[in-house]
């Protein structure tokens, strides 16, 4: 019987990634505790470390309000170009 793919929340992935970063347990121990394959844990850990830089970058990730403002500005620009 095949196992069905599970969808994990971002909070769960962050919890597992942080546990892997702390290195208090081996990947095998974390795998047994969370029921996740060690390769998946390594992937989540690496993604967490890679994307954590965005939190401290000058420009950081955009908020919903930023996306909405950019969308309005782009539609306004399209309107201007259509009038020409």
MIRO-706175 format. One record per residue: residue in three letters; x, y, z of N, C-alpha, C in turn. Coordinates in nm, 3 decimals, always signed. Each point is the difference from the previous one (the first is absolute). Layout:
MIRO-706175
{"ALA"; {X; Y; Z}; {X; Y; Z}; {X; Y; Z}} ...
This chain:
MIRO-706175
{"UNK"; {+0.084; -0.118; +0.000}; {-0.084; +0.118; +0.000}; {+0.089; +0.124; +0.000}} {"UNK"; {-0.033; +0.096; -0.085}; {+0.077; +0.123; -0.009}; {-0.040; +0.097; +0.109}} {"UNK"; {+0.100; +0.071; +0.050}; {-0.030; +0.107; +0.095}; {-0.041; +0.123; -0.079}} {"UNK"; {-0.101; +0.069; +0.047}; {-0.039; +0.123; -0.068}; {+0.089; +0.114; +0.047}} {"UNK"; {+0.019; +0.096; -0.088}; {+0.084; +0.115; +0.034}; {-0.071; +0.085; +0.104}} {"UNK"; {+0.076; +0.043; +0.099}; {-0.057; +0.086; +0.103}; {+0.039; +0.144; -0.028}} {"UNK"; {-0.089; +0.090; +0.030}; {+0.027; +0.143; -0.015}; {+0.023; +0.056; +0.139}} {"UNK"; {+0.118; +0.055; +0.022}; {+0.035; +0.053; +0.132}; {-0.010; +0.152; -0.002}} {"UNK"; {-0.041; +0.055; +0.113}; {-0.012; +0.145; +0.011}; {+0.138; +0.064; +0.006}} {"UNK"; {+0.003; +0.128; -0.030}; {+0.125; +0.074; +0.006}; {+0.054; +0.001; +0.143}} {"UNK"; {-0.089; +0.008; +0.098}; {+0.044; +0.001; +0.140}; {+0.066; -0.132; +0.037}} {"UNK"; {-0.056; -0.110; -0.047}; {+0.059; -0.131; +0.028}; {+0.137; -0.012; -0.066}} {"UNK"; {+0.011; +0.043; -0.125}; {+0.128; -0.006; -0.071}; {+0.105; +0.084; +0.073}} {"UNK"; {-0.040; +0.118; +0.047}; {+0.093; +0.087; +0.073}; {+0.044; -0.066; +0.130}} {"UNK"; {-0.093; -0.064; +0.069}; {+0.034; -0.069; +0.125}; {+0.103; -0.110; -0.024}} {"UNK"; {-0.023; -0.080; -0.103}; {+0.092; -0.109; -0.033}; {+0.135; +0.056; -0.045}} {"UNK"; {-0.002; +0.104; -0.083}; {+0.124; +0.061; -0.048}; {+0.081; +0.056; +0.116}} {"UNK"; {-0.067; +0.067; +0.094}; {+0.071; +0.055; +0.116}; {+0.060; -0.111; +0.086}} {"UNK"; {-0.073; -0.108; +0.016}; {+0.053; -0.113; +0.076}; {+0.125; -0.056; -0.068}} {"UNK"; {-0.001; -0.004; -0.132}; {+0.116; -0.049; -0.075}; {+0.118; +0.096; +0.013}} {"UNK"; {-0.029; +0.130; +0.000}; {+0.107; +0.100; +0.011}; {+0.065; -0.007; +0.138}} {"UNK"; {-0.079; -0.024; +0.103}; {+0.055; -0.007; +0.136}; {+0.096; -0.117; +0.018}} {"UNK"; {-0.017; -0.104; -0.080}; {+0.088; -0.118; +0.001}; {+0.009; -0.068; +0.136}} {"UNK"; {-0.107; +0.003; +0.077}; {-0.004; -0.072; +0.127}; {-0.035; -0.147; -0.023}} {"UNK"; {-0.059; -0.027; -0.116}; {-0.034; -0.136; -0.039}; {+0.050; -0.022; -0.142}} {"UNK"; {+0.031; -0.124; -0.032}; {+0.043; -0.033; -0.136}; {-0.121; +0.005; -0.094}} {"UNK"; {+0.029; +0.001; -0.129}; {-0.109; -0.003; -0.097}; {-0.084; -0.126; +0.016}} {"UNK"; {+0.065; -0.110; +0.033}; {-0.074; -0.125; +0.020}; {-0.096; +0.011; +0.118}} {"UNK"; {+0.046; +0.063; +0.107}; {-0.086; +0.018; +0.118}; {-0.117; +0.093; -0.032}} {"UNK"; {+0.030; +0.109; -0.071}; {-0.107; +0.092; -0.039}; {-0.100; -0.068; -0.093}} {"UNK"; {+0.054; -0.082; -0.090}; {-0.084; -0.074; -0.093}; {-0.097; -0.091; +0.075}} {"UNK"; {+0.050; -0.069; +0.099}; {-0.086; -0.089; +0.080}; {-0.102; +0.079; +0.081}} {"UNK"; {+0.044; +0.112; +0.056}; {-0.090; +0.079; +0.084}; {-0.113; +0.064; -0.080}} {"UNK"; {+0.033; +0.056; -0.116}; {-0.101; +0.072; -0.079}; {-0.064; -0.085; -0.110}} {"UNK"; {+0.057; -0.118; -0.028}; {-0.054; -0.084; -0.106}; {+0.026; +0.056; -0.139}} {"UNK"; {+0.113; +0.067; -0.015}; {+0.039; +0.063; -0.127}; {+0.133; -0.061; -0.043}} {"UNK"; {+0.018; -0.023; -0.129}; {+0.125; -0.056; -0.051}; {+0.115; +0.099; +0.025}} {"UNK"; {+0.118; -0.049; +0.036}; {+0.114; +0.089; +0.027}; {+0.035; +0.093; -0.116}} {"UNK"; {-0.019; -0.045; -0.123}; {+0.028; +0.085; -0.116}; {-0.093; +0.120; -0.002}} {"UNK"; {-0.125; -0.022; +0.035}; {-0.098; +0.110; +0.004}; {+0.038; +0.099; +0.109}} {"UNK"; {+0.043; -0.051; +0.114}; {+0.042; +0.088; +0.109}; {+0.119; +0.085; -0.044}} {"UNK"; {+0.096; -0.060; -0.067}; {+0.116; +0.074; -0.050}; {-0.042; +0.108; -0.099}} {"UNK"; {-0.094; -0.034; -0.087}; {-0.049; +0.097; -0.098}; {-0.066; +0.119; +0.071}} {"UNK"; {-0.086; -0.029; +0.098}; {-0.067; +0.108; +0.074}; {+0.102; +0.085; +0.075}} {"UNK"; {+0.100; -0.063; +0.058}; {+0.104; +0.073; +0.074}; {+0.075; +0.094; -0.094}} {"UNK"; {+0.041; -0.050; -0.115}; {+0.074; +0.083; -0.096}; {-0.085; +0.114; -0.053}} {"UNK"; {-0.127; -0.027; -0.028}; {-0.090; +0.105; -0.047}; {-0.020; +0.106; +0.109}} {"UNK"; {-0.014; -0.043; +0.123}; {-0.016; +0.092; +0.113}; {+0.122; +0.092; +0.011}} {"UNK"; {+0.118; -0.058; -0.006}; {+0.123; +0.078; +0.010}; {+0.015; +0.096; -0.117}} {"UNK"; {-0.033; -0.046; -0.119}; {+0.014; +0.083; -0.119}; {-0.097; +0.118; +0.004}} {"UNK"; {-0.123; -0.025; +0.039}; {-0.101; +0.106; -0.003}; {+0.001; +0.087; +0.124}} {"UNK"; {+0.070; -0.040; +0.105}; {+0.005; +0.082; +0.121}; {+0.072; +0.132; -0.026}} {"UNK"; {+0.087; +0.003; -0.100}; {+0.070; +0.124; -0.033}; {-0.097; +0.109; -0.044}} {"UNK"; {-0.113; -0.039; -0.059}; {-0.099; +0.098; -0.044}; {-0.053; +0.083; +0.117}} {"UNK"; {-0.005; -0.059; +0.118}; {-0.052; +0.072; +0.116}; {+0.085; +0.121; +0.035}} {"UNK"; {+0.128; -0.011; -0.026}; {+0.092; +0.105; +0.040}; {+0.051; +0.082; -0.117}} {"UNK"; {-0.047; -0.029; -0.119}; {+0.046; +0.076; -0.116}; {-0.064; +0.138; +0.001}} {"UNK"; {+0.062; +0.091; -0.069}; {-0.047; +0.138; -0.004}; {-0.140; +0.009; -0.059}} {"UNK"; {-0.025; -0.080; -0.103}; {-0.128; +0.009; -0.069}; {-0.101; -0.100; +0.053}} {"UNK"; {+0.044; -0.109; +0.056}; {-0.089; -0.099; +0.061}; {-0.113; -0.045; -0.090}} {"UNK"; {-0.078; -0.093; +0.046}; {-0.115; -0.045; -0.079}; {-0.109; +0.106; +0.000}} {"UNK"; {-0.077; +0.005; -0.107}; {-0.107; +0.100; -0.012}; {-0.123; -0.045; +0.077}} {"UNK"; {-0.072; +0.098; +0.051}; {-0.125; -0.029; +0.069}; {-0.115; +0.004; -0.100}} {"UNK"; {-0.118; -0.042; +0.043}; {-0.118; +0.005; -0.086}; {-0.029; +0.143; -0.044}} {"UNK"; {+0.018; +0.095; +0.091}; {-0.025; +0.141; -0.033}; {+0.095; +0.047; -0.109}} {"UNK"; {+0.126; -0.044; +0.007}; {+0.098; +0.037; -0.103}; {-0.042; -0.055; -0.136}} {"UNK"; {-0.045; -0.126; -0.003}; {-0.045; -0.060; -0.125}; {-0.122; +0.073; -0.055}} {"UNK"; {-0.092; +0.036; +0.088}; {-0.121; +0.070; -0.043}; {+0.034; +0.137; -0.057}} {"UNK"; {+0.091; +0.073; +0.063}; {+0.041; +0.132; -0.049}; {+0.068; -0.014; -0.136}} {"UNK"; {+0.087; -0.099; -0.012}; {+0.070; -0.022; -0.127}; {-0.101; -0.034; -0.110}} {"UNK"; {-0.100; -0.081; +0.032}; {-0.103; -0.036; -0.098}; {-0.077; +0.123; -0.047}} {"UNK"; {-0.040; +0.086; +0.095}; {-0.072; +0.123; -0.036}; {+0.086; +0.089; -0.088}} {"UNK"; {+0.128; +0.014; +0.037}; {+0.092; +0.083; -0.078}; {+0.015; -0.053; -0.143}} {"UNK"; {+0.010; -0.131; -0.012}; {+0.016; -0.060; -0.133}; {-0.126; +0.019; -0.085}} {"UNK"; {-0.118; -0.016; +0.061}; {-0.123; +0.023; -0.074}; {-0.012; +0.146; -0.043}} {"UNK"; {+0.043; +0.092; +0.086}; {-0.002; +0.142; -0.036}; {+0.093; +0.026; -0.118}} {"UNK"; {+0.116; -0.062; +0.002}; {+0.096; +0.017; -0.109}; {-0.057; -0.057; -0.131}} {"UNK"; {-0.068; -0.115; +0.009}; {-0.063; -0.059; -0.119}; {-0.106; +0.096; -0.055}} {"UNK"; {-0.077; +0.060; +0.089}; {-0.102; +0.096; -0.042}; {+0.062; +0.119; -0.072}} {"UNK"; {+0.112; +0.050; +0.052}; {+0.069; +0.111; -0.064}; {+0.048; -0.039; -0.140}} {"UNK"; {+0.057; -0.117; -0.012}; {+0.053; -0.045; -0.129}; {-0.112; -0.022; -0.101}} {"UNK"; {-0.116; -0.047; +0.044}; {-0.112; -0.020; -0.091}; {-0.055; +0.132; -0.051}} {"UNK"; {+0.011; +0.105; +0.079}; {-0.051; +0.132; -0.039}; {+0.090; +0.065; -0.105}} {"UNK"; {+0.123; -0.043; -0.011}; {+0.094; +0.064; -0.094}; {-0.025; -0.040; -0.142}} 
